[in-house]
Each structure stands twice: as structure tokens, then as C-alpha cells.
């Protein structure tokens, strides 16, 4: 599912206009992005969590030349799957019975 498909699903399920659905999705994504940029953890119970991992600088190697290269410190967002999502993906027939 991509962003446009998410907007279409929200539009149909919530019975709102496409523009309203697009705005809701954009607000959701912007809020998550801003929280992560501040270093905050974003948790959606049962579905997933997003958090920032910080990496220190280290010495790496250029794979072509073998030359040593200083890798700058960086922060990367990470996704962690929630228990309920794992179960729904691994055992979809059980999830259908619950719904």
C-alpha cells in the first residue's frame, strides 16, 4: 500500500472527501517526522514503533581502493514491529477470526 492507496482507503472508510483524507494522512506523517526529528519515540500500540538510533563516528574503508575513510556520526530512524502486527502477518487466519 502506498500513500495514495492509504488516502483512498481513508476516504472510503471514513466517508470524507479525498482532500480531507489527504490532509489527515499528511498531518499524521508530518507529526511523526517532527517527533522523530526531535529525537522522540513514536509508538502506535499493537502496530509498530519508530525510534532514532545514534551511531558514533568510526573509521571505515573505501571498498574500491581500500583507503581508510572517517565515517561521520549519524542518526537513523528505525522501525520495530508490534506484537499484534507480527501475529496478523504470521497467522492471517487467526486475525480474520478476531475481526
Rosetta blueprint (number, residue, H / E / L):
1 X L
2 X L
3 X H
4 X H
5 X H
6 X H
7 X H
8 X H
9 X H
10 X H
11 X H
12 X H
13 X H
14 X H
15 X L
16 X L
17 X L
18 X H
19 X H
20 X H
21 X H
22 X H
23 X H
24 X H
25 X H
26 X H
27 X H
28 X H
29 X H
30 X H
31 X H
32 X H
33 X H
34 X H
35 X H
36 X H
37 X H
38 X L
39 X L
40 X L
41 X L
42 X E
43 X E
44 X E
45 X L
46 X L
47 X L
48 X E
49 X E
50 X E
51 X E
52 X E
53 X E
54 X E
55 X E
56 X L
57 X L
58 X E
59 X E
60 X E
61 X E
62 X L
63 X L
64 X L
65 X L
66 X L
67 X L
68 X E
69 X E
70 X E
71 X E
72 X L
73 X L
74 X E
75 X E
76 X E
77 X E
78 X E
79 X E
80 X E
81 X E
82 X L
83 X H
84 X H
85 X H
86 X H
87 X H
88 X H
89 X H
90 X H
91 X L
92 X H
93 X H
94 X H
95 X H
96 X H
97 X H
98 X H
99 X L
